[in-house]
Amino acid sequence: MPKIKTNRSAAKRFKKTGKGKYSFSKSHASHILTKKTTKRKRSLRQGQIIKASDVRELRRLLPNG
């Protein structure tokens, strides 16, 4: 049997937390920041947790953790 491969693009974007949930960083925070409001930039710094409805698909992309 062949091994199950991890989707590398998903592995770079999502991390498993200690409780088994998946976290990710928001996009649009790296450049062209002058036109974005301070409030918007501040919210982009916060990490997020994947919604429960998307977890099943993400587990398939990251079978080895």
Secondary structure as GFF3:
##gff-version 3
##sequence-region A 1 65
A	DSSP	alpha_helix	8	13	.	.	.	ID=ss1
A	DSSP	beta_strand	14	16	.	.	.	ID=ss2
A	DSSP	beta_strand	22	25	.	.	.	ID=ss3
A	DSSP	alpha_helix	38	45	.	.	.	ID=ss4
A	DSSP	beta_strand	47	49	.	.	.	ID=ss5
A	DSSP	alpha_helix	52	61	.	.	.	ID=ss6
###
